[in-house]
Amino acid sequence: MNKLIREFEKSSGLDVYGLGAKRVPWEATLERFTALIVRDCIEVANKNRTEMEIKTNTHLTADAIKKHFGVEE
């Protein structure tokens, strides 16, 4: 599981590792859930691109979000 997702898990009080052997399906579900949220944020960022990003064909905010969370398209 991505280190940042694990930190969010701890901060939220969710304890996937406390489930023992049952943690594996929950961990995978948590990763998918997080990826869906991050992809939605990327979509919002892409819809709100700045004029400079459009002119230079860059997606600075979306790229930064993907890199930060380690999510690939």
N, C-alpha and C positions, 0 to 999 in steps of 0.2 A: 504494500500500500504506500502511496506517495507520502513522504514525510509531512508535508503540509496538511494533508487530509487527516493523518494520524493526530496532528496537533489540534485540529478542529474537533476531532472526535473526543479528545481528552477535555478540551475547553467546554464542550457542550454537555459533558456528563455522560455521554454515550460510552459504554465500555464493551466494545466488540471483543477485546482480548479476554475479558472476564467470562465469556461464554464457553471457554475451553475449546473442545473439538467442534462445537457448533459455530465457532467464530468464522470459519472459512466462507460459508455462504453469505453471512452477514457482512463480512469484509468486502466481498465482491459486490454486493448490493450497494454498500456505502460508496465504493469507488464509482459505480455506474451513476448513482444519484448525484454525486459531486460533479462528474463529467457533464451530466445534463445541465446542471446549474451553470457551470463554467461556459459551456457552449452557448447557452442562452445569453449570458453576459457578453460573449464575443459577438453574437448577432446584434445585440443592442449597440455595442461599440462600432460595429461596421455600419450600422444605419446612421450613426452620428459622426461620421468621419468629417474631419475639418477640410476646408477648401485646399489647404496645402497638401494634405494627404491625398486628396483626389488628384491634384495636379502632378504629384510625384509618384502616383500609383503605389503608395505605401499604406499600410494599415497599422500604424504605430500602437494604438491602444489595444486593438485585438491581438496583435503579435505579443505585446507585453503580457496580456492576460494568459495567453497560451503558454508562454515561456514560464511565467510565474507558477502556474499550476501543473505544468508538464502534461498538458492535454493536447493530443494531436487531433486533427480533423478527420 
